[in-house]
């Protein structure tokens, strides 16, 4: 049986969570995959409280959580934080996505 490799979280993403005080407030960055969006699936990225069945990726008190349903869609993905002209945001580089759209939050597999 193959075990899925969990997503990786960059130091920049953990640093941003620390800057906004997420861990201090008991919050984690939730990365989820939902049906919908212009390409079939879309990412939901928000601050949330960790749940029992979440995979928790933790560094220096900051946490990124992924629910068990979303986990297979995020195998080997990289969760990062970027600052661009269009704004600063958390982004996901997902090797499982066969196509994506311009919004950066929707993809297909």
C-alpha beads as a LAMMPS data file, in Angstrom:
LAMMPS data file: protein, C-alpha beads

109 atoms
108 bonds

1 atom types
1 bond types

-500.0 500.0 xlo xhi
-500.0 500.0 ylo yhi
-500.0 500.0 zlo zhi

Masses

1 110.0

Atoms # bond

1 1 1 0.000 0.000 0.000
2 1 1 1.383 3.384 -0.998
3 1 1 1.222 6.093 1.600
4 1 1 0.544 9.546 0.217
5 1 1 3.321 12.036 0.829
6 1 1 1.910 15.016 2.705
7 1 1 2.187 18.526 1.319
8 1 1 5.227 20.578 2.248
9 1 1 4.971 24.018 3.827
10 1 1 7.689 26.567 3.085
11 1 1 9.463 28.589 5.755
12 1 1 7.911 31.726 4.197
13 1 1 4.415 30.370 4.795
14 1 1 5.184 29.500 8.425
15 1 1 6.834 32.925 8.882
16 1 1 3.708 34.673 7.586
17 1 1 1.517 32.709 9.991
18 1 1 3.828 33.817 12.791
19 1 1 3.629 37.463 11.627
20 1 1 -0.151 37.446 11.796
21 1 1 -0.139 35.665 15.173
22 1 1 -2.137 32.651 14.023
23 1 1 -0.591 30.184 16.476
24 1 1 -0.884 32.614 19.388
25 1 1 -4.632 32.721 18.797
26 1 1 -4.954 28.923 18.552
27 1 1 -5.552 29.182 14.813
28 1 1 -4.012 27.196 11.980
29 1 1 -3.946 27.719 8.233
30 1 1 -6.496 25.308 6.778
31 1 1 -5.869 24.173 3.214
32 1 1 -8.809 22.253 1.754
33 1 1 -9.890 21.067 -1.669
34 1 1 -13.532 21.412 -2.681
35 1 1 -15.514 20.612 -5.792
36 1 1 -16.306 23.640 -7.943
37 1 1 -14.311 26.495 -9.366
38 1 1 -13.713 27.094 -13.047
39 1 1 -11.540 23.971 -13.470
40 1 1 -13.397 21.354 -11.390
41 1 1 -11.746 21.737 -7.976
42 1 1 -10.831 24.749 -5.934
43 1 1 -8.663 25.460 -2.923
44 1 1 -10.067 26.890 0.252
45 1 1 -7.409 28.580 2.352
46 1 1 -8.439 30.125 5.665
47 1 1 -7.571 30.418 9.325
48 1 1 -9.350 27.755 11.320
49 1 1 -9.155 25.617 14.445
50 1 1 -7.533 22.188 13.955
51 1 1 -10.005 19.265 13.969
52 1 1 -9.506 15.685 15.139
53 1 1 -8.984 14.086 11.725
54 1 1 -6.661 16.796 10.367
55 1 1 -3.109 16.209 9.281
56 1 1 -1.133 18.849 11.180
57 1 1 2.081 20.261 9.736
58 1 1 3.800 22.273 12.455
59 1 1 6.884 24.447 12.845
60 1 1 7.796 26.727 15.737
61 1 1 4.247 26.761 17.085
62 1 1 2.575 27.561 13.759
63 1 1 0.307 24.974 12.136
64 1 1 -1.031 24.172 8.705
65 1 1 -3.879 21.636 8.688
66 1 1 -5.350 19.490 5.928
67 1 1 -8.495 17.396 6.358
68 1 1 -8.439 13.699 5.436
69 1 1 -10.692 14.169 2.374
70 1 1 -8.465 16.889 0.875
71 1 1 -5.178 15.129 1.648
72 1 1 -5.012 12.854 -1.460
73 1 1 -5.510 15.913 -3.716
74 1 1 -2.559 17.664 -2.051
75 1 1 -0.016 14.833 -2.186
76 1 1 3.470 16.320 -2.706
77 1 1 2.046 19.838 -3.059
78 1 1 3.952 22.856 -1.755
79 1 1 2.136 25.474 0.330
80 1 1 3.899 28.825 0.090
81 1 1 3.366 32.509 0.748
82 1 1 4.061 35.051 -1.979
83 1 1 4.035 38.821 -2.216
84 1 1 3.370 40.143 -5.715
85 1 1 1.977 43.291 -7.267
86 1 1 -1.521 41.796 -7.131
87 1 1 -1.147 41.268 -3.400
88 1 1 0.242 38.928 -0.796
89 1 1 -1.333 35.497 -0.496
90 1 1 -0.825 31.854 0.328
91 1 1 -0.334 29.785 -2.840
92 1 1 -0.270 26.074 -3.618
93 1 1 2.037 24.446 -6.141
94 1 1 0.284 21.149 -6.810
95 1 1 1.996 18.548 -9.030
96 1 1 -1.282 16.575 -9.190
97 1 1 -3.161 19.354 -10.994
98 1 1 -3.296 18.720 -14.739
99 1 1 -4.541 22.223 -15.451
100 1 1 -5.395 25.377 -13.570
101 1 1 -6.943 28.727 -14.309
102 1 1 -5.788 32.288 -14.000
103 1 1 -7.292 32.841 -10.566
104 1 1 -4.809 30.402 -9.026
105 1 1 -7.406 28.821 -6.753
106 1 1 -9.031 26.400 -9.226
107 1 1 -7.553 23.298 -10.860
108 1 1 -8.406 19.954 -12.452
109 1 1 -6.920 16.486 -12.065

Bonds

1 1 1 2
2 1 2 3
3 1 3 4
4 1 4 5
5 1 5 6
6 1 6 7
7 1 7 8
8 1 8 9
9 1 9 10
10 1 10 11
11 1 11 12
12 1 12 13
13 1 13 14
14 1 14 15
15 1 15 16
16 1 16 17
17 1 17 18
18 1 18 19
19 1 19 20
20 1 20 21
21 1 21 22
22 1 22 23
23 1 23 24
24 1 24 25
25 1 25 26
26 1 26 27
27 1 27 28
28 1 28 29
29 1 29 30
30 1 30 31
31 1 31 32
32 1 32 33
33 1 33 34
34 1 34 35
35 1 35 36
36 1 36 37
37 1 37 38
38 1 38 39
39 1 39 40
40 1 40 41
41 1 41 42
42 1 42 43
43 1 43 44
44 1 44 45
45 1 45 46
46 1 46 47
47 1 47 48
48 1 48 49
49 1 49 50
50 1 50 51
51 1 51 52
52 1 52 53
53 1 53 54
54 1 54 55
55 1 55 56
56 1 56 57
57 1 57 58
58 1 58 59
59 1 59 60
60 1 60 61
61 1 61 62
62 1 62 63
63 1 63 64
64 1 64 65
65 1 65 66
66 1 66 67
67 1 67 68
68 1 68 69
69 1 69 70
70 1 70 71
71 1 71 72
72 1 72 73
73 1 73 74
74 1 74 75
75 1 75 76
76 1 76 77
77 1 77 78
78 1 78 79
79 1 79 80
80 1 80 81
81 1 81 82
82 1 82 83
83 1 83 84
84 1 84 85
85 1 85 86
86 1 86 87
87 1 87 88
88 1 88 89
89 1 89 90
90 1 90 91
91 1 91 92
92 1 92 93
93 1 93 94
94 1 94 95
95 1 95 96
96 1 96 97
97 1 97 98
98 1 98 99
99 1 99 100
100 1 100 101
101 1 101 102
102 1 102 103
103 1 103 104
104 1 104 105
105 1 105 106
106 1 106 107
107 1 107 108
108 1 108 109
